[in-house]
């Protein structure tokens, strides 16, 4: 989750500024970039327990070790809560201590692979000295919410109180999930809308392909992606498949209207978080926010508010693909390859729209609801997700080949799709591999996952 924006000073003059903020993200195609983010669970090698913030084997010690490798610390009060580097990358903390890399803005997936490799090598170098490890799956397989320490960040105090009021699984989302996502650009409002619709419709397909979280509390959960299930009941006001995005007239203003009705979490002033959970940004615009009466928002407040919505695809000054479980190195590269291939090539984007354009809102919602349990066997439009995934991967591969971004060996970016192409061809996800191992060689214990799926 992002660090708070600095208030920009002048109060917002009207809704047009909010629309213009999103619209300012439009870029010519030659300026499009790829930003990959991925989270991982830290654990003690001695007992596999989640990491506290402090102590010799804690998250702060991990961050301090990374500072020793050239990262710059970011403080909240006296606590180091994030890091940044000179290339535009950042490392931040999720509520349960999940360590997240927000990568730099890169031109191709080869660069993404190098970035991921370098980051994980640094993490492993520091972690080994501390006697800790990091795990790449979508949901904490062993430990409960009560077993998970909270990180000392002000916004998380507010969210912890508020989440149980709006859904049953919000605290699970905060403490026990990890994802990989990619942030991609758009050229215009029309281009944004087309990419948004395609990626919203196909997000459950990505969820199925990357399913890697079948365990909860040390045993099979009945889902192949428990992380995916969590998002079905986290907060109905700020999550989901954005059905209005498929309506006539969709554009930046329509998303702004939705965001104005997404309940707030906080206002950030003078290094402190003011609890505004459940209150209205519309009221804030009118100087009538109960938590901050008489005050008006700045564009920094709007930027913060945009980070507090969690739809399957989020609009900021770019599009965020949010549907996949975290996983090992090759899957961390496969996710940006999938969406870059689909959305950054005109023919692939057109082909993807042809696949999804006739799906109705009820079908899309049913698919989103059934994929966490059924995965590639879920159906839409009379076809299985596996069949759709094979078509999607064919389009993505063609899109990456057409981009013709070659590595030093002369290979294009389509090589990074190999792990999920194997999933689609076999119909067998990483989660199903884990479940088989659990029933056989793991002897009905999830403990081996901390070795076999560690970075």
C-alpha positions as CSV (number, residue, x, y, z in Angstrom):
1,X,0.0,0.0,0.0
2,X,1.3,3.4,-1.0
3,X,2.8,6.0,1.3
4,X,0.6,9.0,1.8
5,X,0.9,11.9,-0.7
6,X,2.2,15.2,0.5
7,X,-0.6,17.8,0.5
8,X,-0.2,20.0,-2.5
9,X,-1.2,23.2,-0.8
10,X,-4.1,24.8,-2.6
11,X,-7.7,23.4,-2.0
12,X,-9.3,21.5,-4.8
13,X,-11.4,24.0,-6.8
14,X,-13.9,21.5,-8.3
15,X,-14.5,18.1,-9.7
16,X,-12.8,19.0,-13.0
17,X,-9.5,18.9,-11.2
18,X,-10.0,15.4,-10.1
19,X,-10.9,14.3,-13.7
20,X,-7.8,16.2,-15.0
21,X,-5.6,14.4,-12.5
22,X,-6.5,11.0,-14.0
23,X,-6.4,12.4,-17.6
24,X,-2.9,13.7,-17.1
25,X,-1.8,10.0,-17.1
26,X,-2.4,9.8,-20.9
27,X,0.9,9.2,-22.7
28,X,2.0,8.5,-26.3
29,X,2.8,4.9,-27.0
30,X,6.5,5.4,-27.0
31,X,6.3,6.6,-23.4
32,X,4.4,3.6,-22.1
33,X,6.2,1.8,-19.3
34,X,5.8,-1.4,-17.2
35,X,5.7,-1.2,-13.4
36,X,5.6,-4.5,-11.5
37,X,4.8,-4.9,-7.8
38,X,5.0,-8.0,-5.7
39,X,4.6,-9.0,-2.1
40,X,6.1,-11.8,0.0
41,X,5.6,-13.3,3.5
42,X,8.5,-13.1,5.9
43,X,8.9,-15.9,8.4
44,X,11.5,-17.1,11.0
45,X,13.5,-20.1,9.8
46,X,13.4,-21.5,13.4
47,X,9.7,-21.8,13.8
48,X,8.1,-20.5,10.6
49,X,6.2,-17.8,12.4
50,X,5.4,-14.4,10.9
51,X,7.9,-11.7,11.6
52,X,7.3,-9.0,14.2
53,X,8.3,-5.4,13.4
54,X,11.1,-5.2,16.0
55,X,13.7,-7.6,17.3
56,X,16.7,-9.4,15.9
57,X,14.6,-11.3,13.4
58,X,12.1,-8.6,12.7
59,X,11.0,-6.5,9.7
60,X,12.9,-3.4,10.9
61,X,16.1,-5.5,11.0
62,X,15.3,-6.6,7.5
63,X,14.8,-3.0,6.3
64,X,17.9,-1.8,8.1
65,X,19.9,-4.6,6.3
66,X,18.5,-3.3,2.9
67,X,19.5,0.2,3.9
68,X,23.0,-1.2,4.1
69,X,22.8,-2.2,0.5
70,X,22.0,1.3,-0.7
71,X,18.3,1.9,-0.1
72,X,17.1,5.1,1.6
73,X,14.8,4.8,4.6
74,X,11.3,6.4,4.9
75,X,10.1,7.1,8.4
76,X,6.7,7.4,10.0
77,X,7.5,8.9,13.4
78,X,10.5,7.0,14.6
79,X,9.7,3.9,12.6
80,X,11.2,2.9,9.3
81,X,8.2,1.9,7.3
82,X,9.5,2.0,3.7
83,X,12.6,2.3,1.5
84,X,13.3,3.9,-1.9
85,X,16.2,4.0,-4.4
86,X,17.5,6.3,-7.0
87,X,15.8,4.4,-9.8
88,X,12.2,5.1,-8.7
89,X,11.7,1.8,-7.0
90,X,10.3,1.4,-3.4
91,X,10.0,-1.2,-0.8
92,X,7.0,-0.9,1.6
93,X,5.2,-2.9,4.3
94,X,1.8,-4.4,4.1
95,X,-0.2,-4.6,7.4
96,X,1.0,-8.1,8.4
97,X,4.7,-7.4,7.5
98,X,4.5,-8.6,3.9
99,X,7.4,-7.0,2.1
100,X,6.4,-5.3,-1.2
101,X,8.7,-4.2,-4.0
102,X,7.2,-1.5,-6.2
103,X,9.5,-1.6,-9.2
104,X,10.7,1.1,-11.4
105,X,9.1,2.2,-14.7
106,X,10.7,-0.1,-17.2
107,X,10.5,-0.5,-21.0
108,X,10.3,-4.3,-21.3
109,X,9.9,-7.6,-19.4
110,X,13.6,-8.5,-19.7
111,X,14.3,-5.5,-17.5
112,X,11.5,-6.6,-15.1
113,X,13.2,-10.0,-14.9
114,X,16.5,-8.4,-14.1
115,X,14.9,-6.1,-11.5
116,X,13.1,-9.1,-9.8
117,X,16.3,-11.1,-9.8
118,X,18.3,-8.3,-8.2
119,X,15.7,-7.5,-5.6
120,X,15.2,-11.2,-4.5
121,X,19.0,-11.6,-4.3
122,X,19.3,-8.6,-2.0
123,X,16.4,-9.8,0.1
124,X,17.9,-13.3,0.4
125,X,21.4,-11.8,1.3
126,X,20.0,-9.9,4.2
127,X,17.4,-12.5,5.3
128,X,20.0,-15.3,5.6
129,X,22.1,-13.3,8.0
130,X,19.0,-12.7,10.1
131,X,17.7,-16.3,10.1
132,X,14.5,-15.5,8.2
133,X,13.0,-16.4,4.9
134,X,10.4,-15.1,2.5
135,X,7.6,-17.1,0.9
136,X,5.9,-16.6,-2.5
137,X,2.2,-17.7,-2.3
138,X,-1.1,-15.9,-2.3
139,X,-2.3,-16.5,1.2
140,X,-0.5,-17.3,4.5
141,X,-0.8,-21.1,4.6
142,X,-0.3,-21.7,8.4
143,X,-0.8,-18.8,10.7
144,X,-4.0,-17.1,11.8
145,X,-4.8,-13.4,12.0
146,X,-4.3,-13.6,15.7
147,X,-0.8,-15.0,15.1
148,X,0.2,-12.2,12.7
149,X,1.9,-9.0,14.1
150,X,0.6,-5.7,12.9
151,X,3.1,-3.2,11.4
152,X,3.3,0.3,13.0
153,X,1.7,2.4,10.3
154,X,-1.0,4.9,11.1
155,X,-3.4,4.1,8.3
156,X,-3.4,0.5,9.3
157,X,-4.8,1.4,12.8
158,X,-7.7,3.0,11.1
159,X,-8.3,0.2,8.6
160,X,-8.0,-2.4,11.3
161,X,-10.9,-0.8,13.2
162,X,-13.0,-0.1,10.1
163,X,-12.7,-3.3,8.0
164,X,-14.9,-5.5,10.2
165,X,-17.7,-3.0,9.7
166,X,-17.9,-3.4,5.9
167,X,-17.0,-7.1,5.2
168,X,-16.0,-10.4,6.9
169,X,-12.6,-10.8,5.3
170,X,-10.9,-7.4,5.2
171,X,-8.5,-8.2,8.0
172,X,-7.5,-11.4,6.2
173,X,-6.8,-9.3,3.1
174,X,-4.6,-7.0,5.1
175,X,-2.7,-9.5,7.1
176,X,-2.6,-12.8,5.2
177,X,-2.6,-12.1,1.4
178,X,0.2,-11.4,-1.1
179,X,-0.2,-10.5,-4.8
180,X,1.8,-9.7,-7.9
181,X,0.4,-6.9,-10.0
182,X,1.5,-4.7,-13.0
183,X,0.8,-1.1,-13.7
184,X,0.4,-0.1,-17.4
185,X,-0.2,3.1,-19.3
186,X,-2.9,4.4,-21.7
187,X,-2.8,6.8,-24.6
188,X,-6.2,8.5,-24.2
189,X,-9.5,8.2,-22.4
190,X,-10.9,5.8,-25.1
191,X,-7.7,3.7,-24.9
192,X,-8.1,3.6,-21.1
193,X,-11.7,2.5,-21.3
194,X,-10.9,-0.3,-23.8
195,X,-8.0,-1.6,-21.7
196,X,-10.0,-1.3,-18.5
197,X,-12.9,-3.3,-19.9
198,X,-10.7,-6.0,-21.3
199,X,-8.7,-6.3,-18.1
200,X,-11.7,-6.3,-15.8
201,X,-13.4,-9.0,-17.8
202,X,-10.2,-11.2,-17.9
203,X,-9.0,-10.6,-14.4
204,X,-10.6,-13.8,-13.1
205,X,-8.7,-15.7,-15.9
206,X,-5.5,-14.3,-14.5
207,X,-6.7,-15.3,-11.0
208,X,-7.2,-18.9,-12.1
209,X,-3.8,-19.1,-14.0
210,X,-1.9,-17.7,-11.0
211,X,-3.9,-19.6,-8.3
212,X,-1.3,-20.5,-5.5
213,X,-3.1,-20.3,-2.2
214,X,-5.1,-23.4,-1.3
215,X,-4.4,-23.5,2.4
216,X,-5.8,-21.6,5.4
217,X,-4.9,-22.2,9.0
218,X,-2.7,-25.2,8.1
219,X,-5.1,-27.1,6.0
220,X,-6.9,-27.1,2.6
221,X,-9.5,-24.4,2.5
222,X,-11.7,-25.6,-0.4
223,X,-10.3,-22.9,-2.6
224,X,-7.4,-23.0,-5.0
225,X,-6.9,-19.3,-4.3
226,X,-7.9,-18.3,-0.8
227,X,-6.7,-14.8,-1.7
228,X,-9.2,-14.7,-4.5
229,X,-12.0,-15.7,-2.1
230,X,-11.0,-13.0,0.4
231,X,-11.7,-10.3,-2.2
232,X,-15.3,-11.5,-2.6
233,X,-16.1,-10.1,0.9
234,X,-13.5,-7.5,1.9
235,X,-15.5,-4.3,1.4
236,X,-18.4,-4.1,-1.0
237,X,-18.0,-0.3,-1.4
238,X,-14.4,-0.3,-2.8
239,X,-13.8,-3.7,-4.4
240,X,-15.1,-5.8,-7.3
241,X,-15.4,-5.8,-11.1
242,X,-16.7,-2.3,-11.6
243,X,-19.8,-3.1,-13.7
244,X,-20.3,0.6,-14.5
245,X,-17.1,0.5,-16.5
246,X,-19.0,-1.3,-19.3
247,X,-21.8,1.3,-19.5
248,X,-22.1,3.8,-22.3
249,X,-20.3,7.0,-21.4
250,X,-17.6,5.4,-19.3
251,X,-14.5,7.6,-18.8
252,X,-12.4,9.4,-16.3
253,X,-15.3,11.4,-14.9
254,X,-17.4,8.3,-14.3
255,X,-14.5,6.8,-12.3
256,X,-14.2,10.0,-10.4
257,X,-17.9,9.9,-9.5
258,X,-17.5,6.4,-8.2
259,X,-14.4,7.4,-6.2
260,X,-16.3,10.3,-4.6
261,X,-18.7,7.8,-3.2
262,X,-16.1,5.3,-2.0
263,X,-15.9,5.9,1.8
264,X,-12.8,7.5,3.0
265,X,-10.2,6.0,5.4
266,X,-8.2,9.0,6.6
267,X,-6.9,12.5,6.0
268,X,-3.1,12.8,6.4
269,X,-1.8,16.1,8.0
270,X,1.5,17.0,9.7
271,X,2.7,13.4,9.7
272,X,-0.5,12.1,11.3
273,X,-3.5,10.2,10.1
274,X,-6.9,11.6,11.0
275,X,-9.6,8.9,11.2
276,X,-12.3,9.7,8.6
277,X,-13.3,6.1,8.0
278,X,-16.7,5.8,6.3
279,X,-17.0,9.5,5.6
280,X,-17.5,11.1,2.3
281,X,-15.0,12.8,0.0
282,X,-17.9,14.8,-1.4
283,X,-18.5,16.2,2.0
284,X,-14.7,17.0,2.3
285,X,-15.0,18.9,-1.0
286,X,-17.7,21.0,0.6
287,X,-15.8,21.6,3.8
288,X,-18.2,19.4,5.7
289,X,-16.1,16.4,6.6
290,X,-17.0,15.4,10.2
291,X,-13.4,14.4,11.0
292,X,-11.9,17.6,9.7
293,X,-14.7,20.3,9.8
294,X,-14.2,23.4,7.8
295,X,-11.2,22.1,6.0
296,X,-11.0,21.5,2.2
297,X,-9.0,18.7,0.4
298,X,-5.9,19.2,-1.6
299,X,-4.8,17.1,-4.6
300,X,-2.6,15.2,-2.2
301,X,-5.7,14.1,-0.4
302,X,-7.2,13.0,-3.7
303,X,-4.1,11.0,-4.6
304,X,-4.3,9.3,-1.2
305,X,-8.0,8.6,-1.6
306,X,-7.4,6.9,-4.9
307,X,-5.1,4.4,-3.2
308,X,-7.9,3.3,-0.8
309,X,-10.1,1.7,-3.5
310,X,-9.4,-1.9,-4.3
311,X,-11.2,-2.9,-7.5
312,X,-9.9,-5.7,-9.6
313,X,-8.4,-3.1,-11.9
314,X,-7.7,0.3,-10.4
315,X,-7.3,3.6,-12.2
316,X,-4.8,6.2,-11.1
317,X,-2.6,7.8,-13.7
318,X,-2.3,4.3,-15.1
319,X,-4.1,1.0,-14.8
320,X,-3.3,-1.5,-12.1
321,X,-4.0,-5.3,-12.7
322,X,-4.8,-6.7,-9.2
323,X,-6.1,-10.2,-9.7
324,X,-3.2,-12.6,-9.2
325,X,-1.6,-14.6,-6.3
326,X,2.0,-14.0,-5.6
327,X,4.4,-16.8,-6.6
328,X,8.0,-17.7,-7.4
329,X,10.3,-15.8,-9.6
330,X,9.1,-17.0,-13.0
331,X,5.4,-16.2,-12.1
332,X,6.4,-12.7,-10.9
333,X,7.6,-12.1,-14.5
334,X,4.7,-14.0,-16.2
335,X,2.1,-11.6,-14.8
336,X,3.5,-8.4,-16.4
337,X,4.2,-10.4,-19.6
338,X,0.6,-11.5,-19.8
339,X,-0.9,-8.0,-19.5
340,X,1.8,-6.2,-21.5
341,X,1.2,-8.6,-24.3
342,X,-2.5,-8.1,-24.2
343,X,-2.7,-4.4,-23.7
344,X,0.3,-2.9,-25.4
345,X,-0.3,-4.4,-28.8
346,X,-3.3,-3.2,-30.8
347,X,-4.1,-6.5,-32.5
348,X,-3.9,-8.4,-29.2
349,X,-6.1,-5.8,-27.5
350,X,-8.7,-6.0,-30.3
351,X,-8.6,-9.8,-30.1
352,X,-9.1,-9.8,-26.3
353,X,-12.1,-7.5,-26.7
354,X,-13.6,-9.9,-29.2
355,X,-13.3,-12.6,-26.6
356,X,-15.1,-10.7,-23.8
357,X,-17.4,-8.1,-25.5
358,X,-20.5,-10.3,-25.3
359,X,-20.1,-11.3,-21.7
360,X,-22.9,-9.8,-19.6
361,X,-22.6,-8.3,-16.1
362,X,-24.1,-11.3,-14.4
363,X,-21.8,-13.6,-16.2
364,X,-18.7,-11.6,-15.3
365,X,-19.8,-11.4,-11.7
366,X,-20.5,-15.2,-11.6
367,X,-17.1,-15.9,-13.0
368,X,-15.4,-13.7,-10.4
369,X,-17.3,-15.5,-7.7
370,X,-16.6,-19.1,-8.9
371,X,-13.0,-18.9,-9.9
372,X,-11.5,-19.0,-6.4
373,X,-12.9,-22.5,-5.9
374,X,-13.1,-23.9,-9.4
375,X,-10.2,-22.2,-11.1
376,X,-9.7,-23.2,-14.7
377,X,-12.8,-25.4,-14.6
378,X,-15.1,-22.4,-14.0
379,X,-17.1,-21.4,-17.1
380,X,-18.4,-18.3,-18.9
381,X,-20.2,-18.0,-22.2
382,X,-20.4,-21.8,-22.5
383,X,-16.6,-22.2,-22.3
384,X,-14.2,-23.2,-19.5
385,X,-11.7,-20.7,-18.1
386,X,-9.0,-23.0,-19.4
387,X,-10.3,-22.7,-23.0
388,X,-10.5,-18.9,-22.6
389,X,-7.0,-18.8,-21.0
390,X,-5.5,-20.6,-24.0
391,X,-6.9,-18.0,-26.3
392,X,-5.8,-15.2,-24.0
393,X,-2.2,-16.6,-23.9
394,X,-2.1,-17.0,-27.6
395,X,-3.0,-13.3,-28.0
396,X,-0.6,-12.2,-25.3
397,X,2.2,-14.2,-26.9
398,X,1.5,-12.7,-30.3
399,X,1.4,-9.3,-28.8
400,X,4.8,-9.7,-27.1
401,X,6.3,-11.1,-30.3
402,X,5.0,-8.1,-32.2
403,X,6.6,-5.8,-29.7
404,X,9.9,-7.5,-30.6
405,X,11.8,-6.5,-27.5
406,X,14.8,-8.8,-27.5
407,X,17.2,-9.9,-24.8
408,X,20.9,-10.4,-25.3
409,X,20.2,-13.9,-26.6
410,X,17.8,-12.6,-29.2
411,X,14.6,-13.9,-27.5
412,X,11.5,-11.8,-27.2
413,X,9.3,-11.3,-24.1
414,X,7.0,-14.2,-24.8
415,X,9.4,-16.5,-23.1
416,X,8.1,-15.2,-19.7
417,X,4.7,-16.7,-20.4
418,X,6.0,-20.2,-20.3
419,X,5.0,-21.0,-16.7
420,X,1.3,-20.0,-17.2
421,X,1.2,-21.5,-20.7
422,X,2.1,-24.8,-19.0
423,X,-0.8,-24.3,-16.5
424,X,-3.3,-23.6,-19.2
425,X,-2.2,-26.6,-21.4
426,X,-2.3,-29.0,-18.5
427,X,-5.3,-27.5,-16.7
428,X,-3.3,-27.8,-13.5
429,X,-2.5,-24.8,-11.3
430,X,0.2,-24.4,-8.7
431,X,-2.4,-24.7,-6.0
432,X,-3.3,-28.2,-7.3
433,X,0.3,-29.2,-7.2
434,X,0.4,-28.0,-3.6
435,X,-2.7,-30.0,-2.7
436,X,-1.3,-33.2,-4.2
437,X,2.0,-32.7,-2.3
438,X,0.1,-32.1,0.9
439,X,-1.8,-35.4,0.5
440,X,1.4,-37.3,-0.4
441,X,5.0,-36.4,0.3
442,X,4.2,-33.5,2.7
443,X,2.2,-36.0,4.9
444,X,-0.7,-33.6,5.4
445,X,1.5,-30.7,6.7
446,X,1.9,-27.3,5.2
447,X,5.3,-26.8,6.7
448,X,7.2,-27.9,3.6
449,X,5.7,-25.1,1.6
450,X,8.0,-22.7,3.6
451,X,11.0,-24.4,2.0
452,X,9.7,-25.4,-1.5
453,X,8.1,-22.0,-2.3
454,X,10.6,-19.8,-0.5
455,X,12.7,-17.3,-2.5
